[in-house]
Amino acid sequence: MVDILKNALSWLESQRKKHLTSLVLYKKGNGGGASFTVPATIGKTIFSIEDDYGRIVHYESRDYLISSADLLINGIIITPQKGDEVIDDGFIYEVMAPANEPEWRYSDTYRNTLRIHTKLTGKE
């Protein structure tokens, strides 16, 4: 039986990559790590974290939606790690998330797209 939803999501992912991306430089953070250019869609996530005093603090992450298949080093698909960097239009965004939240997650049921959480850390 044909999985219509899976086919539709694959088509939507191809349209996202075709019409809603710009090229960014992805750099592995393991000291002298590899770097490569990938198409990415910019997004955001609002994290609501309770602080030590019971107050809710909101953090906004700049997210990069990148196809899982595009994060390749030597033909091997990798996953984002804390400390990796995304260089976008001369700005450096480090892969990280607040309060022990995961630095990335899959953005779809079929694990085609990664949503990578980052924070602005500098300028080139």
C-alpha positions in Angstrom: 0.0 0.0 0.0 1.2 3.5 -0.9 1.9 5.8 2.1 0.3 9.0 0.8 1.4 11.1 3.8 5.0 10.0 3.5 5.0 10.9 -0.2 3.3 14.3 0.5 5.9 15.1 3.2 8.7 14.2 0.9 7.3 16.5 -1.8 6.9 19.3 0.8 10.5 18.9 1.9 11.7 19.2 -1.7 9.7 22.4 -2.1 11.1 23.8 1.2 14.6 23.1 -0.1 13.8 24.6 -3.5 12.0 27.8 -2.4 12.7 28.5 1.3 16.4 28.1 1.9 19.6 30.0 1.8 23.1 28.6 1.9 24.9 28.6 5.3 28.2 27.2 6.4 28.0 24.4 8.9 31.1 23.8 11.0 31.8 20.9 13.3 33.0 22.1 16.7 35.5 19.4 17.5 38.6 21.6 17.0 39.6 21.7 13.3 36.5 19.9 12.3 35.0 19.8 8.9 32.9 22.6 7.4 30.5 22.5 4.5 27.8 24.6 2.9 24.1 23.4 3.2 20.8 24.9 2.3 18.8 25.9 5.4 15.5 27.5 6.3 15.6 29.9 9.2 13.1 29.5 12.0 12.8 30.0 15.8 11.7 28.2 18.9 10.6 29.9 22.2 11.7 27.9 25.3 9.9 28.6 28.5 12.1 27.6 31.4 11.4 27.9 35.2 14.3 29.6 37.0 15.4 28.9 40.6 12.9 31.4 41.9 9.9 29.8 40.2 9.7 32.5 37.5 9.2 31.5 33.9 12.0 32.8 31.7 11.6 32.8 27.9 14.5 32.1 25.6 14.3 32.5 21.8 16.5 30.2 19.7 17.3 30.9 16.1 16.7 27.6 14.4 18.0 26.2 11.2 15.9 23.6 9.3 18.3 21.4 7.4 17.6 18.1 5.5 19.1 15.2 7.4 20.7 13.9 4.2 22.6 17.2 3.8 24.7 16.9 6.9 27.4 14.7 5.4 31.0 14.2 6.2 33.0 11.8 4.0 29.7 10.3 2.9 28.5 9.7 6.5 25.3 11.4 7.8 26.1 13.2 11.1 23.8 14.7 13.7 24.4 18.2 15.2 26.4 18.4 18.4 26.6 21.1 21.0 29.4 23.5 20.0 29.0 23.1 16.3 28.5 26.4 14.5 26.3 27.8 11.7 27.8 30.8 9.9 25.0 32.8 8.3 25.6 36.1 6.5 28.8 36.7 8.6 27.2 35.9 11.9 28.2 32.9 14.0 25.5 30.9 15.7 26.5 28.1 18.1 24.4 24.9 18.3 22.9 25.0 21.8 19.7 25.0 23.8 18.8 26.3 27.3 18.3 24.2 30.5 19.4 20.8 29.2 16.9 20.9 26.3 18.2 18.9 23.3 20.2 20.9 20.7 18.2 19.6 17.8 15.2 17.5 17.0 13.6 15.9 14.0 11.0 18.3 12.4 8.9 15.6 10.8 7.7 12.1 11.5 9.9 10.5 8.8 13.2 12.1 10.1 13.8 14.0 6.9 14.5 17.4 8.4 16.4 18.5 11.4 15.5 21.6 13.5 18.8 22.8 15.0 18.6 25.3 17.9 21.3 27.9 18.0 22.4 31.1 19.7 24.2 34.1 18.3 27.8 34.1 19.7 29.7 36.4 17.4 30.5 37.9 14.0 33.2 36.8 11.6 
